Amino acid sequence: MAGNDPETRALLKRLYHAAVRAALPEHCLPPHLPVPPEPGKGRLVIFAIGKAAAAMAAAAEDWYDANFPGTQIEGLALTRHGHGRPTRHVEVLEGGHPVPDAAGEAGSKRLLRMAEWMGPEDLALVLLSGGGSALTVQPMQGLTLDDEILLTRALLASGKTIGDINAVRKHISRIKGGRLAAMIHPARSVTLAISDVAGDAPSTIASGPTVPDTTAKARVMAVLDSLSPPIPPDLRERIAALPETPKPGDEIFSHAQYQLVASGSASLGAAAALAREAGYEPVPLGDRIEGEARSLAEAHAARALKALAEGKSIAIISGGEAGVTMGEAEPGKGGPNQEYALALALALGGTGGISALAADTDGIDGGSGAPDDPAGAIVTPDTLNRAKERGLDPQAMLDRHDSGTFFGELRDLVKTGPSYTNVNDFRVILVGTPDPALPDSPPETPPGATP
């Protein structure tokens, strides 16, 4: 029965790793890489941005060196601190995430300078992954790094969707919102993206630096005006005076191609196949789930309890991006997946036969931004009892957003280090006893995303 036994814990971790493996650049990127310019007729310039940037650049280098030896390759990979990988042709720089920093600003300035030097015969290979929005730090004229840091912190604490957050980021940036494409034009560009956003919208992944922006200034101002506490009036005025981002039909996108190479749906599918092999009927909720971590946990707990009462053996699998709305009090440790896990434990109330794992596929769930932050947490039927034995108050710790401390005390944090990819949240709830006859059954067609 799904519980606190070593077998169940091991299976939960195997399901998570199966999801991560499906999105690793060395697996998903090579089939989509474009043919480089002929020798002597142009350069291949790689612009890699995001948490998977260094790994994507390294995978691209390996493929080109093996299949097109002698190709003139150069470029820059801008990734999160602690997410660097060895490369031969592409320089790797690191910056702050989720809050921008001076290192990210310096790296972004280098990236823009490289884009400005693109010639009409060159090919720009743009490799995007989650985290690119925070890492590309080049504010529009009239704004500063301090302004972007203030806005980022306010937006992250607000509980806004990633679409709303990135709408603001795009309009204040010289790189995001299609503006990198403006720098590269008239050179040809091919963008290959690993999606970390619900719905896989190209204009939202890393804030769409090479695609038309589909958001308007009116939305940006509405988002800013809804923040509490409000942003400084002078900052609002400076943002209101900024020009619109490039829109569909703009000439700068005439030589720009875009393709998705990995997303949450493929990763959830890999985990679902493994769950079936282990004897659990997969119940995929989709990779487009967004919402408050606590609310999602309560909805998923209700599904699990109902299935258990009906005697089912299922694996409830979901992705997307959970959010956390912070209050004015200083929060504790943790991230959205850890908060989801703690809220789930409370909603399940120690019911036997149900265990779960919630973790970010990039290997780091919120936290301080350090590469050794946890990826998420595991919930077992005895989570609340073990917490009581240690004198922990789970509800109080949830209220002050201190889920990291809670699961750390129980030794139930999932710690993997950076995965060098990112398709956002992965959540799985195992319900009931594995059915050894289940693998012979035909796989279920995944339904649409529902919480």
N, C-alpha and C positions, 0 to 999 in steps of 0.2 A: 504493500500500500504506500502511496506517496506520503512521505513523512520526513523525519529527521535522520533517516538511515543513510549510510554512506553511498549506497547505490543511487538513491534519488538525487542526492546532492551532485554526484558525479554526472548523472544524466542532465540535470539542469545546466551544468557548465558545458557539457558537450553540445547541447542545443545552442547555447550562446556562441560557442566557438564555430559551429557550423554556419551560423548566420554571418559572423565576421569573415570567415574564410571565403564565402561567396563574393564578397566585395573587395577582396585584396587586389591591388593594382596589377600584380603579376599574373592574376587569373583573368581579370575582366578587361584590361586595357589593350593588350597586343592585337586582338582581332579587329580593332577599330582604327589602328594607327594609319595615317595617310602615307602615300608614297612621297619621299622627300624630293626636293628639287634635284635636277640632274647636276652632277659635279661641274663646278664652274659656272653654273647658271642661277645661283641663288643659295642663300643660307637656310638652314632649318633652325629657327629660333624658338626655344621652348620657354613659355611663361607658365609656371606651375604655381597655383595659389590654393592654400587650404591646409587642413590637417594632414591630408594624404599627399601633399605636394611633392615632398622629397621622394617618397616611395613611387609615385607616379612618374616622376622624372627619371628615376633609376630604372624603372621597368621599360620606359620608352628608349632610354639609352641602350639597354641590353638588346632590345629588338632591332634597333637600327644598326648597331654595330654587327649583329649577327646576319642581318638580311641585306643591308646596304652599306657594306664596309667602305670607309672613305668619305662618308657623308660629313659635310661641314656642319657640326652641331655646336650651338652655344645657347646660353639662356640663364634663367634665374628661377629658383624655387623659393617661395616665401611661405614658411610654415610656422607652426606654433612652437614655442620654446619646448625643447625635449623631444620633438618629432623629426629631427633631422636624420638623414640616411646618407651613406657614402654614395657619391656620384663621381663621374669622370669628366663630363663636359659641362654640366650645369652647376652653377654656383648655388649653394644652399644658404639661405639666411633665415633667422628665426625672429619671431615677434610675439607680442602679447595677445592672449586670448583668454577669456572672452572680452576683456577690456583692452583696448589698444594701448600701445606704449611707444616710446621714442624709437626703439629698435624696429618696430613695424613701420613707423613713419620713414625711417632712413632706408629700409629695404624697399618700400613702395616708391620712393623717389628714384631709386636705382632702376626699378622695373619700368617706370614711365620713361626714363631716359633711354632705355633699351628699345622701347616701343617707338619712340620718336625717330630712331635711327633705322627703322625697317625700310628696305628698298622695295620697289615694285615687283622684283623677281623673287623676293624672299617668301618663305612660308612660315607663318606664326602658328605654332602648335600650342594652344592654350589648354592646360590641364587643370580643371577645377574640382574642388571638393569642399565639404562643409568646413566652416571656420574662416573661409575666405573673406567674409564681410568684415570681421574684426581685424584681420591681418592687413588688408589693403587700406592704409591710412595716409591719404593725401587730401585734406580738406579743400573745398573750393575757396577761391579768393575771398577774404573777409572773415574766414573761420580759422580756428587754430586747433592743434592737437588737444589742448585742454578742453576746448568746446566739444570735441568729439568724445573725449573720455566722459565728460559730464553727461552728454546725451546718452551714451551707451549704458552707463550705470542706471540712469533714470528709466530707460526703456526696458532693461533687463529686470528691474525691480517691479515693473508695472504689471507683469503678467500678460502683456500684449502678445498676439500671435507673431510668428516669425515674419509673416507677410507685412504686418504693420511696422515691425521694427526695421525690416530691410527697406521699406518704402522711404523711411527717413534717411537711412544710411546712403541709399542711392542718390538722393537729391543733394546731399552735402559733400559728395565725393568727386574727385577728378578721375577715378578709375572705375568705380561701380556704375550701375545703371547704363551700360552701353558705352561709357566714355573711353574705356580701353580700346574698343573697336575703332573709335574716332582717331586715336593715336596711331593704330596699326594701319589703317586705310591710307593708301590704296593697295597695300600688300594683301595677299590672300591669307585668311586665317581659318583654322579648323579647331573648334572647341570640343573637347571630350570631357564629360562631367560625371562625377559620382555624386548622386543626389542624397542630401540629408534632410530634405524638406517634404512635407506631406503634399502629394500631388505632383512632385517633380517639376514644378514650373521653372523653365530656364531663366526667367527674370528674377527668380528668388534664390536659386542656388548660388552661393557666394555673391549675392546681390547682382547677378547678371552683368558682368563687365563687358561682354561681347555680344549681347543681344538687346533688342529694343526694350525699353522700359514700358511696362503696361500700367504703372501707377502715375497718379497726377499729383501736382503740388497741393491741391485741395485736400487730398487724403492725408498728406504729410502734416499739414497745419492742423487738421482735425485730430490726428494722433497726438501731436504736441500739446494742443489745447486741453486734451483729456488727462494729461499727466498730473499727478498730485504727489508731492508739491509741484507747482508750476515751474517751468524753466524761466530763467531771467528774461525780462521783457526785451532787453537789448539783443539777446541771442535770438529770440523769436523774430525780431525785426530783420536781423541779418539773414536768417534762413528764408524768410518771406521774400526777400529781395533777390534770391538766387534764381538763375535761369532754369527752365524745364530741362529734363533729361531727354536724350534722343528717343524718338518714337518710331513705331513701325512705318516702313516706307522710306526712311532716311537713307540717303545714298551711301553712308558709311558702312551699311550692312550688306552692300551689293556683292562683296567678295568674302562674306563670312558664313561659314558652315557650322552647324552645331549638332552634337549627338550625345545622347545619354548612354553610358556604358555600364552603370551599376546603380541599383536603387534598393530601397527597403523591401520591395516586393520579392525580388530574387532571393534576398537573404532570408526572409520569412519562409519562402518556399523550401529552401534548403533545410531549415530547422523543422518544418512540417514533415518533410520526407523522413528525417531521422526520428522524429517523434512516433510516426507510424511504425517504423521498424522496431521501436521499443515497445509497441503495443498500446499506444494512445491514439485515439481518433483525433486528428488535427481539427481544431475549430479556429480558422484564421479570421481575425477581425479586420485585417488590412493594415497597410502601412501609412494611412492618411489620418490617423487619429491625432487630434490636437485637443488640448483642454487642460484645465487645472488638474495637477497630479492627484490630488485627493479625490476629486469627483470621478476621475477615470478609475481609480482604485475601488471606490465604492460600487461603481457599475460592474466592474469585472468580478468583484467578490460576489455580487448577487448572481451572476451567471454561474460561477463556480459552485456556489452553495445549491443552486437549483439542479445543476447537473449531478452533483453528489447525491442529492435526495432521490434522483431518478435512477441511480445506480450506474451511471455512465463512467467510462474511462476515457477522459479527453485531455487534450493539451490545448489550452486557450492561448493563442499566439497573436501578438499585435506589435505594431511599430508606430512610427510617427514622431511626435515631439510633445511631451508633457511640459507644462509650465508651472511655475510657482509664483504666486503673488506675495511679495514681502510686505510686512508691516513696517512701522517706524522703528520698532525695537531692533537692536543688533541681532542678526540671525546667527545660528550656530553653524555647525559643519553639515555638509551634504549637498546633494544636487537633486534634480527632478526625479530621477529613477529611485534614489534612496528614499525620497519623500513618498513616492508612490508605494514603495515596498512597506514602509511603516504604516501608511494609511490602509494598505491592503491587510496587513497583519491585524490591525484593530477591527476592520470590517469583518474579517473571518472569525475573530473571537476565539482563536485556538481550536477551531474545528479540525478533527482528525481527517487524514486522507487528502489534504490539499497542501501543496508546496509550490513555491514560485521563485522566479528570478527576474529582476529588472535591472538592466544595465545599458550603458551607452556603448554603441559599437566602436567608438573611437578609443575606448579604453579608459576614458576619464569623464566622470559625471559631475559637472559643476566643480565645487571645491575651490581651492586656492589658485588653480591654474598650473600647479606643479605636475610634472610627469608621473609622480608616484601617487597621485590622488586615486581613489577607488573608482572603478567603472560602474558599480552599483551594489546591490545587496540581494541576499537570499532570505526567503521567508519559509518557516517550517511550522508544523502544528504546535510545537512547544515554544515558539518565539516569545509569546507573552509570558508564559510561566518562567522561562529562563530570565526574562527581564525582571520579573517580580523578585526572583531569588537574589538578583544583584541590586535591588533597591531602585530600579529605573522606573520612571513614570512615562510610559509611551505616549499618552495623550498630551502631556505637558511638553514633551520633547518634540512632538509633531507641531504643536502650536507655536513653538519658537524656532521651527525649521532646523532642528538639531538631529536629523535622522542619521547623519554620519557618525556622530558620537554614539547614538543608540546601537547601531549595528556594529560599530567598532568594539563596544563593550562586550557584545555577544560573539565576536569573531565571525560575523556573518557578512562582512564586506567582501565584494568581489574585486580582487586586485590583479590586474593583468599588465599594467603599463600601457603605453601607447600601442595601438593596433596598426597605425599607419594607413587607416582608411576611416570612413565615416558615412554610415547610412542611418544615423540617428538612433533612436531608442529601440531596444529589443526587450520584449516582455513575454514571459511564458508562465502559465499556471497549470500544473499537473494535478488532475483530479482523479481519484479512485485508484483501482488496481489495474496494472497493465494486462491487456488481453492478448495472450500469445497468438491467437488466431487472426488478429487484426491485420498484420502485414499482407495477408492474402486478399484483403478487400480492395476494391478499386479506390484510388485516391479521390477525395472530395474536391470539387471545383470551388476555389476560394470565393466567398461572397464579397460584396462591397464593404467598404470600411464602415464599421459601426462601433460606437463605444460600448 
